[in-house]
Amino acid sequence: MRRIYFTPDAVTPLSIPALQLDTALWEQAYGFVMAAPVGAGLRRFWQHQYGTEAEMALSGAGLLKLQADIGRLLPLCQGQPELQAFLSRWSGAIGDARARRWKMFVIAE
């Protein structure tokens, strides 16, 4: 499971995740995402990593790149409504965070 937090604080994520990617959807979409023409940020999020090696912290330009990767992947998700819904919510949350100049943290379990 991946939990995604957005926070104005550079160090401490909020206690309630904005989004979470359940393991079942992560596994189902793994091959699709890893083979898709997306950048390193989205691939890193989907890699087989857990604990501290899977944690991500992005802000500013990093969030912009990740949002662009998600935007490139969304049109390819036809026929995968769960993945499309998750990516749409995530992209929207990234847009909100960028507008507020917040940071994104990802914790993998």
N, C-alpha and C positions, 0 to 999 in steps of 0.2 A: 504494500500500500504506500502511496505517496501522498503526503499532506502538504498543501500549499498555503503559506501564510503571507499576508501583506502587512507591512508595518511602517510607520514613520521613523521608528527607532532603528539605527544601524546595527544593533546588536541583538535585541530581544524580540523574537516573533510574538505576536499576540497569542493568547491562550487558545483561541478558537480558530481552527483553519478556515480559510475562505472557501477552499475546495479540497476534495480528496479524490484520488484515482484509486479505485478498488483494484485489488490484485487480479480479479477475474478479467476486467476490461483491459488492464495493463498486459496480461498474458495474451488475450485474444488479439490485441492490436500490435503486439511486439514486432512480428515479422513485417507487417505492413509499414509501420513507422520507420523501422530500421532500413527498409529498402527504398523508402520515399526520398525524393529530392529535397531534403531539408538540411538545415545547418547543424553544426555541432551541438548547440544548446539543447535542441529538442531531442537529438539522439542521446545526449548525456542523461537527460531526464529519464529516458526509456531504457537505459542500459541495465544489465543485471548487476546491480550494486545495491548494497544495503548499509545502514548505519552511517557513520561519518563520511565514508568515501562517496556516498550517494547524495550527500547534502549539497544544496546549491544556494547561493545568495547572489541575486542580480539586482541591478538598479540602472537607471538611465539608459545608456546605449545598449546594455545587455538585455534589458527588457524589450527595447525596440526590436532588436534582432530576433529574439524569441517570438515576439508577436508576429513578425514578418514570416518566420518559419511556420507558425501555426496557420497564418493566412494562406501560405502556399499549399499546405496539406489539406485544409478544409474542403476545397472543391474535389479532391480525390477520394473523399470519404463517402461518396454516394453508396447507399446500401449498407452503411454502418451507422445507424442512427445514434447509438449510445456513444460512440467515439466522436461523432460530429457534434452532439450535444455537449459533451465534456469540453472539447476543444473550443467551441463557441463561447461557453461560459468562462473558460480560462482566458481566452483572448480579451473578452470584455473586462474581466477583472484586472488584467494587465493594463489595459487602456485606462481604467480608473486609477490604478496605482501610479501610472506615469503622469497623469494629470495632477495628482497630489504630491508627486515626487517621493513616493514611498518606495520601499524595497520589497523584494520577494524572497522568501526563504522556502526551501523544499526540504522536508524531512522524509526519509524512506524508512519503512519498518518491514 
